[in-house]
Structures are given as structure tokens and as C-alpha cells.
């Protein structure tokens, strides 16, 4: 299991990668949303977290990063995670990104 750390104003949070559902930009801040309905506001812009792509996260648009393992439905224009809908930018091939992160179709 992969552990990640996140520096907050109260110290450093340590959590399992699979507990993080998604990240949303809020201006120059980011809010991290976890599966236990907890969320943490961080005073960094979303671009600082692009390294999460190495750990199974994708950036479907400029303001969000999502955990590929938490996707339960997708189309060419949207992703669903925990009853939240995330818009996919037109210039992104979402199927290629998702399949690259080892989620495979059951049929051809």
C-alpha cells in the first residue's frame, strides 16, 4: 500500500493513496477529498500536485485531479467518483489516460 504525505498548517498528514478520492482547486488553494468524507484545504495551487500522476491519479481538467482507482463510470466528457461528476477537457483522451493506469475494458 502506498502512503502519501500532505503538509498542512497543523503538521504533516499521512494517508493511504486509496483513501484520497480527488483534489479540487479553489483559487490558489486546493481541497483534498477523502473517502471518509474528510477534506483538507491546502494553501498551494493544484499544479504543485502533478507528481501524483505517478501514483495513479489523472488530471481531467485544469482544476481537478482524480484517483483513477475510484472512478466508477466515465464517458469522453465526464468522470464519476463518489457521486461527483468531473468534466473532462476536450483535448484529453480520457480512455487512454484511464487504460494507461491499468483499468481495462471487459470487452473489445
N, C-alpha and C positions, 0 to 999 in steps of 0.2 A: 504494500500500500504506500502510495506517495503522500508525503506530508509537505505542506506549504506553510510559509510564514508571511505575516502581514503586520507591518509596523503601524500602530495606532497611537493616539495621544495617551493611552493608558499602558503602553508597553508593546510587546510583540505577541500577536495571536498565532497559535499553531493549530492547524486543522488538516483533516484529510482532504485530498483533492476531490474525492467523490462527494463531499459534503457541500461544496460550492456549486450552486446552480448557474448563476450568471452574475455579471457586473454591468451596471448602467452608469453612464456618465451623467453628471449633474454639474454642468459648467466646468470649472477647474477641479472638481471633486469627483469621486466615484463611490457608488454604493454597492457593496458586495452582498448578495442574497444567498442564504444558506438553506438547506433542506429542512431545518428545524424552525423555520420562519424567523430566524435571527437575521439581522442585517447590520452592516458596519459601514459608516461613512469615513472615507479616507481623503485626505487633502492632497491628492495627486490626480493629474489628468489621466484619462484612460490609456493613452499611448505608452505610459510607463509600465503597463502590464502586458504588453505584446509578447513578452517572453513566455507567457502561459500557453502559447500555441505549441510549444514543445511538449506540453503535458496533456494534450487532448482538448484544448479549448480553441474555438474559432471566433472570428470577428465578422459577423454577418453584415455589419454596417458600421458607420463611424462612431456610434455612441454606445455600442454594446459588445460584450464578449460572453460567449455561452459555452457551457460544458457539453461537449458532444455526447457524452455518455448519459446525459439527462434528456436528450431530445426524444420525444415520443411521437412526433409527426413533423413532416416538412413538405413544402412544395417549392417551386422555383422562386417564389416571392416571400415565403414566411417559414418560420420555425416555431414549434410549440414546445414549451417546457413548463411544467407545473402550472398549467392553465394560463400561462402568459404567452402572448404572441410577439415574436420579434420579426421585424421587417428585414428582408434580405436585399441588399443593394443590387441594382440591375447589372453591374459589372462583375458580380461574383457568381461563380458556378458552384452553387451550394452542394450539389450532388458530388462533385469532385472533392470538395473540402471534407464532406462527411465520410465518403468512402476512403479517402486518404487516412482518416482517423479510425479506420477499422470498424465501420458499421457497413454491413454488406446487404445487398438485396437478396431475398429468398428465391427470386425468380429472374429469368432473363428477359 
